Amino acid sequence: MAEQPDPCRLLPEAWRTPVRAELGFGQNVLAWFEPDLDSRLRFARELVVVTDRRVLTGSFSAEGGRS
């Protein structure tokens, strides 16, 4: 059986583990960007991830999950 490629391979290394924790089985990252404003328009490190099933947004913690 062929090894599946990492679905988070497009992301910067620092974001891979927390985003991987949010992905469903077989879900793949198609695109991402890192805006410098949060939902209140304050400077913050945020991430938007587009997958083949949904769009994830927010501040992802190093422990996994979004805040």
PyRosetta script that sets phi, psi and omega in degrees:
from pyrosetta import init, pose_from_sequence

init()
pose = pose_from_sequence("MAEQPDPCRLLPEAWRTPVRAELGFGQNVLAWFEPDLDSRLRFARELVVVTDRRVLTGSFSAEGGRS")
pose.set_psi(1, 133.7)
pose.set_omega(1, -179.0)
pose.set_phi(2, -74.6)
pose.set_psi(2, 142.6)
pose.set_omega(2, 177.7)
pose.set_phi(3, -73.0)
pose.set_psi(3, 135.5)
pose.set_omega(3, 180.0)
pose.set_phi(4, -78.6)
pose.set_psi(4, 139.9)
pose.set_omega(4, 177.1)
pose.set_phi(5, -67.9)
pose.set_psi(5, 154.1)
pose.set_omega(5, 179.0)
pose.set_phi(6, -64.5)
pose.set_psi(6, 121.9)
pose.set_omega(6, -179.3)
pose.set_phi(7, -66.0)
pose.set_psi(7, -16.5)
pose.set_omega(7, -178.8)
pose.set_phi(8, -103.0)
pose.set_psi(8, 14.1)
pose.set_omega(8, -175.5)
pose.set_phi(9, -61.3)
pose.set_psi(9, -22.3)
pose.set_omega(9, 179.6)
pose.set_phi(10, -78.9)
pose.set_psi(10, -17.9)
pose.set_omega(10, -175.9)
pose.set_phi(11, -83.5)
pose.set_psi(11, 153.8)
pose.set_omega(11, 171.2)
pose.set_phi(12, -60.8)
pose.set_psi(12, 149.5)
pose.set_omega(12, -176.2)
pose.set_phi(13, -51.3)
pose.set_psi(13, -41.3)
pose.set_omega(13, -176.9)
pose.set_phi(14, -63.0)
pose.set_psi(14, -25.4)
pose.set_omega(14, -177.4)
pose.set_phi(15, -95.1)
pose.set_psi(15, -14.2)
pose.set_omega(15, -170.8)
pose.set_phi(16, -61.4)
pose.set_psi(16, -50.2)
pose.set_omega(16, -176.5)
pose.set_phi(17, -63.5)
pose.set_psi(17, -49.8)
pose.set_omega(17, -179.6)
pose.set_phi(18, -64.8)
pose.set_psi(18, -36.0)
pose.set_omega(18, 179.2)
pose.set_phi(19, -71.4)
pose.set_psi(19, -40.2)
pose.set_omega(19, 178.4)
pose.set_phi(20, -56.0)
pose.set_psi(20, -36.4)
pose.set_omega(20, 179.1)
pose.set_phi(21, -65.4)
pose.set_psi(21, -23.0)
pose.set_omega(21, -178.8)
pose.set_phi(22, -92.1)
pose.set_psi(22, -16.8)
pose.set_omega(22, -175.5)
pose.set_phi(23, -77.8)
pose.set_psi(23, 143.1)
pose.set_omega(23, 173.6)
pose.set_phi(24, -82.1)
pose.set_psi(24, 166.7)
pose.set_omega(24, -179.9)
pose.set_phi(25, -57.5)
pose.set_psi(25, 128.3)
pose.set_omega(25, 178.2)
pose.set_phi(26, 77.8)
pose.set_psi(26, 0.6)
pose.set_omega(26, -179.2)
pose.set_phi(27, -78.8)
pose.set_psi(27, 137.6)
pose.set_omega(27, -176.4)
pose.set_phi(28, -122.4)
pose.set_psi(28, 142.2)
pose.set_omega(28, 175.5)
pose.set_phi(29, -78.7)
pose.set_psi(29, 125.2)
pose.set_omega(29, 178.8)
pose.set_phi(30, -100.1)
pose.set_psi(30, -35.2)
pose.set_omega(30, -178.5)
pose.set_phi(31, -160.1)
pose.set_psi(31, 162.3)
pose.set_omega(31, 178.7)
pose.set_phi(32, -156.9)
pose.set_psi(32, 158.2)
pose.set_omega(32, 167.4)
pose.set_phi(33, -153.0)
pose.set_psi(33, 159.0)
pose.set_omega(33, -172.8)
pose.set_phi(34, -119.5)
pose.set_psi(34, 87.2)
pose.set_omega(34, 177.9)
pose.set_phi(35, -69.7)
pose.set_psi(35, 157.3)
pose.set_omega(35, 180.0)
pose.set_phi(36, -103.6)
pose.set_psi(36, 14.8)
pose.set_omega(36, 177.1)
pose.set_phi(37, -127.2)
pose.set_psi(37, 144.2)
pose.set_omega(37, 175.4)
pose.set_phi(38, -91.1)
pose.set_psi(38, -172.5)
pose.set_omega(38, -177.0)
pose.set_phi(39, -67.2)
pose.set_psi(39, -16.6)
pose.set_omega(39, 177.2)
pose.set_phi(40, -97.7)
pose.set_psi(40, 9.9)
pose.set_omega(40, 179.8)
pose.set_phi(41, 63.6)
pose.set_psi(41, 33.8)
pose.set_omega(41, 173.7)
pose.set_phi(42, -105.2)
pose.set_psi(42, 149.3)
pose.set_omega(42, 179.9)
pose.set_phi(43, -63.8)
pose.set_psi(43, 125.3)
pose.set_omega(43, -179.6)
pose.set_phi(44, -161.5)
pose.set_psi(44, 155.2)
pose.set_omega(44, 176.4)
pose.set_phi(45, -87.2)
pose.set_psi(45, 111.7)
pose.set_omega(45, -177.9)
pose.set_phi(46, -122.4)
pose.set_psi(46, 170.1)
pose.set_omega(46, 178.0)
pose.set_phi(47, -144.7)
pose.set_psi(47, 138.3)
pose.set_omega(47, 172.5)
pose.set_phi(48, -119.6)
pose.set_psi(48, 125.7)
pose.set_omega(48, -178.2)
pose.set_phi(49, -123.3)
pose.set_psi(49, 126.4)
pose.set_omega(49, 176.2)
pose.set_phi(50, -103.2)
pose.set_psi(50, 122.7)
pose.set_omega(50, 177.9)
pose.set_phi(51, -111.2)
pose.set_psi(51, -179.6)
pose.set_omega(51, 177.8)
pose.set_phi(52, -75.3)
pose.set_psi(52, -2.1)
pose.set_omega(52, -179.7)
pose.set_phi(53, -126.6)
pose.set_psi(53, -26.4)
pose.set_omega(53, -174.7)
pose.set_phi(54, -162.3)
pose.set_psi(54, 176.9)
pose.set_omega(54, 176.1)
pose.set_phi(55, -116.2)
pose.set_psi(55, 125.9)
pose.set_omega(55, 177.8)
pose.set_phi(56, -105.4)
pose.set_psi(56, 136.3)
pose.set_omega(56, 177.6)
pose.set_phi(57, -136.7)
pose.set_psi(57, 153.9)
pose.set_omega(57, 173.3)
pose.set_phi(58, 134.7)
pose.set_psi(58, -169.9)
pose.set_omega(58, 175.7)
pose.set_phi(59, -99.8)
pose.set_psi(59, 114.8)
pose.set_omega(59, -178.6)
pose.set_phi(60, -92.3)
pose.set_psi(60, 131.6)
pose.set_omega(60, -178.9)
pose.set_phi(61, -87.2)
pose.set_psi(61, 158.8)
pose.set_omega(61, 179.7)
pose.set_phi(62, -64.3)
pose.set_psi(62, -25.3)
pose.set_omega(62, -179.7)
pose.set_phi(63, -82.0)
pose.set_psi(63, -3.8)
pose.set_omega(63, -176.0)
pose.set_phi(64, 99.0)
pose.set_psi(64, 148.4)
pose.set_omega(64, 179.9)
pose.set_phi(65, 96.0)
pose.set_psi(65, 167.7)
pose.set_omega(65, -178.3)
pose.set_phi(66, -111.8)
pose.set_psi(66, 152.0)
pose.set_omega(66, 174.1)
pose.set_phi(67, -111.5)
pose.dump_pdb("model.pdb")
